[in-house]
Amino acid sequence: MLELSSRDIKYLRGVGPQRASILNKELQVYSLHDLLYYFPYKYVDRSRLYRISEIDGNMPYIQLRGKILSFETLGEGRQRRLIGHFSDGTGIIDLVWFQGLKYITGKYKVNEEYIIFGKPTLFNGRINVAHPDIDLSGEIVLSSLGLRPYYNTTEKMKRSNLNSHAIEKLMKNLFEVVEHETIPETLSGKMLETYHLMPLPEALYNIHFPQNPDLLRRAQYRLKFEELFYVQLNILRYTRERRQKFHGLLFKHVGEIFNTFYQKNLPFPLTSAQMRVIKEMRRDMGSGRQMNRLLQGDVGSGKTLVALMIMLIALDNGFQACLMAPTEILAAQHYETVTRFLNGLNVRVELLTGTVKGKRREIILQGLLTGDVQILIGTHAVIEDTVNFSSLGLVVIDEQHRFGVAQRAKLWSKNTLPPHVLVMTATPIPRTLAMTLYGDLDVSVIDELPPGRKPVRTIHQFDNRRASLYSFIRAQIKEGRQAYIVYPLIQESEKIDIKNLEDGYRHVCEAFPEYKVSKVHGKMKPAEKDAEMQRFLSNETQIMVATTVIEVGVNVPNASIMVIENAERFGLSQLHQLRGRVGRGAEQSYCILVTGYKLSEETRKRIEIMVQTTDGFEIAEADLKLRGPGDLEGTQQSGVAFDLKIANIARDGQLLQYVRGVAERLLESDPDGTNPENAVVWRQLKELQKKNVNWAVIS
């Protein structure tokens, strides 16, 4: 395969410099290897012939044998099109071309027998097939066509006649060059035998040109197995090496600070889930190895309290702790929460953000060096080179998907021995995704809400019932509650007909003249944003009109209504995060999803799921199935490149868990990679790492 990787695509028959340039830019296909691993997205059965009398405009694809009776050109300029009247003796359909008219009339002859293939549509009462594939009847044997591959192509490619059919022809040329035996195997012979896998050369041929559905299924299984196996093997080997290489700081005991807090300052009894995850973390930090743990918990489950108690264990062992949040608002809120929790205890907590400057900043930096500052809470500012600690023992990263790998790694360098790391997320992550995104982390889950919390009631309402919606909001505010109204855009867009925040703000002010309204969006300066948030928090304003800037971390227990305008524009996880801004007090809270009537099938499913459940993990699983891993928030920042060629984490979850077990067993039996039987596996893993396949590295 090395040889294929080094052979330029432009030298393949049918490509050349111009087409190579398009393949480079549009598909990132540079070599023969890249093309070989550009897999079809679907297959159509080419072994069957239809009769024109059988077909209608709703069929997906058809194949006919017949003759072009005549050509005619219709329209002018851009509307110009070529019509070929085609018959098989049972009826007549129109073949239509909008481009390459001269080429078509020069290539195809009237009264010659052809086999045509394409998608039929009904237009002006007649069946037509636009830009069909055409072959001379005598040139192809239908039974040998089997399942025809279809490749994704871009508009730019189509304009250069590089459509799916053209890619298919290039693939045939490639297989003339690539003799099966020249493709080296990438899994061991024992693995092929034990797990009943098709050999790689056979799998690659059958993924492009399967002769029947069974061969296609076996080829897909082999290639998915291999792809997911190497993802998991890389993660597991990295984790093993890191644990052998890095010894953790030893937190031997739980002392006075933790115990005083637990006995005197604990605001409410811990749930059994909170107690369980604290025990898991205490075990990690007392083991002599570095803790690297992900704490998952739904909105309102009490992650911040758990993080604080873990930080107090660090303090009891003579170390400092640091909590990093993605925004100034969230950092400030953590600071307020932590200082409120620690009221009366002799613990110095400081807040460091980009807006902290001058003398105040100098005092904090000096306090960190002397060890007087025991807990530092801040934004990206805490990883700047000027910020140094006396003895950093624990790093807590909140909403960690918003930080890149390099940013997280900087915190490691703040101490001689790497500090313990706790990363937190309020975005529940499906198990299969967590195994790939955070496969090198131990996972703790808070799957229980504090007692007294009532689940938020979620209601779907169409936007023509605004009067009743406003009456409901007014009644809630009269009872002393507050409301969020969230819009997807800040300013009007001509392209998208959706509510925007500026118009929405004016409209809400007019609809509720008796109440005060705050406005918050991402383009405001941090100080302005904070001022508006504070007005809402203190109940100076009763309604907060905002964009999704309030999705994370804003805690106003008195707010009981979340109205999401154009809810169809939001993903499930984002809707769930927004809903989590209410339901933080003792009163019943409501989330109202406002949409138009015209909704796609997928959108209806999303709205139904939101109405039916408040379980974040159930929602995350549904989101993964509906949208796929590449669209989920955070995957771009997590350190994982989702460039899987054939496997799909949403659909292939069971296979992912199975191959993780395969990878674990191989590592256990051959931890040093010295068994000759596995030489091919370790060689392939090294090659993949060279290509910078950036799989799940948290540090």
N, C-alpha and C positions, 0 to 999 in steps of 0.2 A: 504493500500500500504506500510505502515511502516513495516509490518511483512514480506512482500516480499523483501523489501530492506535489511532486516537483515538475510535472509536465503541464505546460501552459495550455489553457483551454483553446487559445486561438489557433493551435496547430491541429485541432480535431477537424476532420472533413465536415464541411458545412458551416464552420464557424468563421474563421478569419478575424482580422483586427477590429473591424467595425462591430460585428456581432459580439466579439469578446468584450469590447468596451461596455456594451449594453448589459451583458451578463454579469460583468464585474460590478457595475453600479447598481443594477436593479435587484440582483439575487445574491450578491457577494460570492458568485461562482468564478473562481480564478484558475482552478486546476481540474484535471480529469477526475480526481478524487472528489472535489466539490460537486461536480455534476452527477457523479455516481450516487452521492448521498443527497441529491435533491429529489425527494420522494413524491410520488403522485398523491393528490389529496382525495381522489375517488377513482372508481373504475366503472366502465359501462360495458355490458355484454354485447360484443360485436358478432356473435356467432349466429344471430337470428335475423332473417329477412321479414319485413312486413309488406303488406299490399296497401296501396293508397286507399282502397275502399275501407280498410280497417282503422285508419288513423283519425285522430281528432286533435284539436289544438291544446289539449291538456296533458298529452303524453310527454315524458321527460326527454327521451331520445328515440329516434327511429332510423332504420336502415332500409333502403329501397334499391331494387335493381330495375333500371329502365332507361329511356332515351330522352335527350333534350330535343323537344319538337321545334323550338324557335327561340330567338333572343329578341328582346325589345328594350329600348332605353326610355326611361320616363323622368320628368322633372328637369330643372335647370340648376346650375351652380351647386351649392351644397346639398340641395335636395335631389340631385341627379342620382339615379340608381339603375342597375341593370337587372332585368327579370329574365330568367330562363324558364320556359314552360316545360315541365317534366312529366312524363307519363310512363306507367308500367302496364297499360292496357286495362287497368281497373278504375282509372281516374286520372285527374291532372292536378298537380300542385305547382306552386311558384317557387323557384330558387331565386334568392335576392342577394345582390352584392351592392355595397355602398362605396367600396374602394377597389382599386386595381381592375377597373372595368376593361381596359384594353388588354391586360394580361389574361383575363378570363376568356374573352372572346377569341383570343389567339390560341389559347391552350386547349379549350374544349370544343368539340365539333357537334353539330346538329346530326341527329340520327345515329350517333355512336352509342354503344351500350356502356353504361357506367353504374357503379354502385355508389350511392350518395348516403351520407350519414350526418345527422344534425338534430336540432331541437325544433319541433313544429310549433307554430303559433297561428292563431286565427286573426286575420286582418281583412276588414271589408267583406266578410263572408267567405274568404278563401284561405285555405291552408297554405302557409309559406314557410320556408326554411332559409334563414339568413346565413350567409357565408358557410355553406355546407362543406364537409370534407368530401372530395370526389376522387375515386379510383377507377381505372379501366376495369371492366368486369372480369376480364381474363387474367388480370395481374394478381388478384388476391384470392386465396382460398379461405372462405368464411370460417370453417371449423378451426383453422390455425390462428385466427385472430384472437380468440378467447376473450378475456376481459381487457378492455382498452384502458390504458392509464390516462388520467387527466391531471395536468400540472398547473399550479397557480402561476399566473403571469400578470404583468402590470400593463397599464394603458400604453406606456412608452414602448414596451416590448411588442405589443400588438401592432402599434403603428409601424414598427420595423419588421413586420411579418414574423415575429417570434412568438407565435401563439402556442397553445398546448400541443397542437399537432406537430409544429416545428420542433419543439423540445423532444417530443417522442421520436422524431427522425434522428435528432442528434444523439439520443440515447441508444438507438439502434447502431449508429456509427460507432459509438463508444464501445458497445459490446463486441463489435468486430475487432476492435483494437485490444480489448481486455479479454484474453483467454481466461476461462474460469480458473485454471490452475495457477495463474500468475497473481491472483488475489490471495495474500497470505491470511491464514486464519488468525482471529484475535481472541479466541477462547481456547482453553486446553481441551485435548481430546477427551479427558475424563469428564469435563463439564458437559461436552456435547452428548456424551453417552448417558451420564447420570440424569441430566435434565431434558433428554430427548429433544435436542436442538438441531435444526437444519444447519448444515455447514454454511459458512459465510458466502462463498461464491454462488451457491445455489439460492441462498436467501436474497442476495442482491439482484440476481437475475429475475427471480419470481416476484420481487416487490415492484419491478418495472413492467414485466411481461408475464403475468401469471396465466397459466393455461387453464386453470380451473379455480373455483373458490377455496378448495381445501389447501392447495399449494400457496395461495395468497395468505390464508390464515396462518399457516406454518411459518411463512417468511416474515410476516408481521410480528409474530410471537418471538422469533429468534432475535430480530433486530431491536425490539422493545426490551427484551430481556437483557441484551448486552448493554444497551444504552443506560438503563436504570441500574444495572449491576455496577458499572464503572462509576456512576455518580455516588452510589452508596459506599463502594470500596474506598473511594478517594476520601469521603467524609470520615469513615471509620478509621482508616489508617492515619489520617491527620490527627484525629482525636487521640488515638493511642500514642502517637509520637509526642503530642503536646503534653500529655499527662506524664510521660516518662521524662520529658525534658524539663518541665516547669514544676518545681516544688512550690506548694502554696504556703502562705503565711499561716502560722498555727495560732488559732484563736482557742486558747485552752479552756477559758472559763466564761461563765456568765456572771457579771459582777454587780456592783452597787448601783450604777446608773440604770442598767436594764431593770433590776429588781425594784428600785424606787419608782421608776416609771410604771411598771406593771402593777404595783400595789396602790399607787396614789394618783397617777395621771391617766390611766387607761380610760378613754371616754365611754367605752361600752364593752361588754364581754366579747371576747374573740369567738368567731364561729369555729366549728370543728375543722373546716377547710383551712382557715387561717392558721390554726394551731399546727395542723399537719405540715403545711409548707414551711413554717418557721422551724419545725423539727428537722425537715429535710435539709434546710440551709445550715442549721447549727451542726449537723452531722458532716456536711461538706467542709465547713470552715475549721472543724476540729480534727480533720482527717490527715492534715499535713500536705494535701494536694490542693491546687488552686480551684476554687469554685467557679464554675462557668455555667450559670443557670438562667433559664428563661422562666419568668413568672407570668403566666397567662391568667387573666381574670376579667370577667365581664365588667362593664361600666358599673360603678357603685359597689364593687365586691370587697373593697377595703385593701387594695394593693399598697397604697401609700402608707397605711399604718404598719403593714408587714415590713415594708422597706425601712421605715424608721426604726422599728425594733431590731432589725438586722444591723442597722448602722450603730445602734447603741451597744451591741455586742462588740463591734469593732472598737468603739471608744473604751469599753471596759478592758480591752486587751492592749490599750496604749496606742491605738492607731486612729488616723483621721478617716473620715468618710466623705464622699462627694456624690451629689445627685445631679445628673445632667438632663435637662429637658429641652425640647426642640424650639420653644418660643418663649419670649419674655413674659407673656401673660401666664403661661403654664408654670414657668420657673418662679414667678412672683407668688403664684397661688400655692405652690409647694412650700415656699418659704413661710408664707403666712400660716399654712396648716401645721407645719413642723414646729414653728415657734409657739403656736397656740397649744399644741400637744405637750410641749416641753416646759410650759409655764411653771416657774418655781424651781426648776432644776438648774443646776449650775453648768449649763452646756452652752458654749458660744457657737451660734449659727450665723453664717453670713450669706448674702446674696450677691452674686457677681454676674452681671450681664453687660452687653455692649454699651449701655447708657451710664454705667457706673464709671466715673472718670476722676482724675485729679487726686486730691488728698485722700478721699474716701477709698479709692482703688488702692493707693499706696498702703493704707492702713490694713486693708484686707490681705494684700500680698505679703506684707510683713508678718501678719498674724498666722498665715499659712506656713511660713518658713520657721517660725518659732514654735508652732504647734498649738498656739493659743486658740486659733480657729479650728474647732473640732469637726464641724460639719459645714461643707461648702455646697451651696445650691446655686446652679447657674445654667446658662445656655452654652453655645459653642465657645463662649468666652473662656470657659474653664480649661479648654485644651490649648490655649495660646501658649507660646514658648515662655512668656514672662510669668506664667502661673506655675509655681513650684511648691511642693508640700514638704513638711518635715518627715512624715511617715504615713503615706497614703495606704490604707489597708483594704478599703472597699469602695468599689465604684458601682453606682446604681444608674442605669440609663433608662429613662422613661420614654415611652412611645419610640422604641429603638429603631423601628423601620424607617424613621426619618433621618437617621444618621448613616453615613457611608462607612464602609469598613475601615478606611484610612483614619477617619475621625475617631472611631472607637479605639483603634490601635494606639493613637496618641496618648490616651489615658494610661495605657499599660506602661509607657516609658516614664511615668511620673514617680516610679518607685524602683529600687534596685531589684527586689523580687516582685513579680507582677501581682497586683492587688486582686482580691476576689472580685468577681464580676457578676452582678445581677442585672439582667435586662428585663424590662417590663413592657407588656403590651395590653391595651384594652381592646385590641382587635383580635377576637378569637381566631385561631389558626387551625384549620382542619388537620387531623393527624398526618395524613399523607403529605400535605404541604410542609408541615413542621419538620417531618423527617428529612426533607430535602433542603428547606430554607435554613433550618436550625439543627441540622442533624448532628452537629458536634456539641450541642448543649444538652444538659439535663433539663427536663421540663417539670415545672411545678404548676398545678392548676388550682385556682380558687373557684370551685364550682358551686358556690353557695352564697346567697345574699345575706347581709346582716338582718337580724330579726326586726320585724316591724315595717320592713319595706314592702309596699304594695306594688305588684307588677303594673307597668304602664299599660293603659288601655289604648289600643291602636285602631283608628277608624279611617276608612277610605271615603273621601267625599269628592264629588265632581265639582268643578269650579263654577258651575252655574247656580250653586246653592250657597253663595257667599253671605247672603242676608242671615241665614240660620247659623252659619259659622260665626259671624260677628256677634250675634246675640249670645251664643254660647261663651265666647271669649269675654264679652262684657259681664255676663253673670259670674264668671270665675273671678274676674278682677274685683267685682263688687264684694266678693267674699274675702278679699285681701290677697289673692294670688297674682302671679305675673305670667306673661306669655312671651315666647320666642316666635318670630315669624321669619323663616329662612328662605332666601331666594338663591337661584343658581348663578346669576350673573350680577356684575356691579353696574354696568351700563348697557343700554339697549344695543342689540346686535341686529342688523338688518337681515342677516342670514337665518337667525334662529328666532322664531316667534315664541319667546317665553318671557315670563314676568322678569323684570329686572329690579335690582334693589333701589335705585334712585326713584323710579316711578312708584315702586311698592311703598317706599317710605312716605312719599307725598300722599299716596292713596290712604295709607293707614292713619296718617295724621288727620286727614279729612274725615275718615270714618269714625275716629275716636277722639273728637275734639276735647272731651272732658279729661283725657289722660295724657301723660307725658310719654314721649317715644324716644328711645335711643337708637343710634345707627352705628353699626360696626362692620367694617370690611377690611380685607387684606391690604388695600392700598393706603390705608390711613397710617400716620406716624404712630409708633408704639405708645407715645405719651397720650395722644388723642384717644387711641383705642382703650388704653388703661382707664382714662378718665370716664369714658362712656360705660365701660364695664363696671366701674365703681359706682356710678350713678344707678345702674340697674341693680347691683348687689345690695345697695342701701335702700332700695325701693323708692328712690327719688323719681325713677322712670318706671312705668308699669309694663311697657311693651318694648322688646328688643327686636329691631329689624336688622337682620344680619345675613352675611354669606356663610359659607362653611367654616369660616375662621373660628367659629364657636364650637366646632365639632369636637375638639379635644380639650379636656381639662377645665372648662368653665363650670364652677360649682355654685349654683344659686338654689339652695333648698326650697325657697319660696316659689320658684317658677314651676308651674304645674301644667302648662300647655306648650306643646311644640307643634307649630303649624309648618309643614314643609310644602312650599309652593312648587308646582311642576315636579312632583315627586318622581315622575317617570324618568327624569333626567339624572337621577342618582342611582348608584349601585347599592346593592343590599347592605354591604358592610358600612357604607357611608350613612345610609338611612338609620341603621342600627346605632351607629355612633351618635348621630344627632338626637335620636330618641333617648339616648342615655344622659342627655343634659337635663331631662326632667325625671321625676320619680325619686328625687334625692331627699325629700322631706317625708313627713308622716301622712300627708294628704294624698288622695287619689289623683294621679296625673294622667294626662291624655296626649297622644301623638296623633295629629290629623294629617293624613297624606292627601294633598289636593292635586288632582290631575284633570286633564281634558277627557272627553269621551273616547277619542280615537287612540286606542292603546294596542301595541303589538302583543302577540301571544306571550313573548318572554316578559314584557313589562307587567302584564296581568299576573303572571306567576310570581314575579317579585313582590308585587303589592299584596297578593294573597298570603305569601309566606310571612310578610311583615305583620299582617293583621292576625294571623293564626298563632305566631309564637314570639316569645321574648327571649328565647334561648339563643345566646350569641353563637354557640358552637354549631347548633342546627342551622342557623342562618349562614355561617361561614361555609359549611359543607354545601348548602344550596347555591351560594354565590360562586363557589369553585366549579360546580357542575354547570351553572348557567353561563359564566363568563370565561372560565379557564384561568390558569395560574398567571399567565402573562399580563392579564388586565387587573389583577388584584393589587390594591394599593400597597406599596412597600416592597414589591419584589424587585424593583429596579435598584433600590438602595440597600437591599439586604446583603449584598455580596454574592448573589446568585444570578448567573446569566441564564435565563430560561431559553437556551438555544437548543432544546431537545428537538431532534430531527423527526422522530416518529412517535415516541411515547407521549402520553398525555396524563399528567398527574391526577387530573380529575377523573378520567375514565379508567386509568390503569392503577388505581390505588392498591388493589389486592396484589397485583404483580409486584408493585414497588415494595410492599411489606415482605413478600416472598423472597425477592432477590436480596433484600437487606439481610435476611437470614442466611442466604447463600454466601454473601460477602463476609458475614460474621464468622461462619464456619471455616471459610478459607483462611481468614486472618488467625483464627485460633490454631489451626493445624500447621500454618506456615507463617508465623509472625515476622520472621526476618527475611522472608522472600528467598529462601535458599533451596527450596524443593525444585529440582529440575522440571518436574511435572507441571509446575505453575509458571515457568520462565516466560511463556508467551503472555500470560496475564500481567505480570509485573512490567514487561517490556511495553505492552499496550498502554498501561496506566501512565508510564513515564512519557510516552508519546503524546497522550492527551493532555498531560500537565504542561508539556512544552508548548502546546498550542494555546495555552492560557485559557483552558476551559475553566471558567471561574466558578467552581462549585463550593457553596456553603462554607465560607470561612468567616467566623464571627470575630476573630481577633485581628 
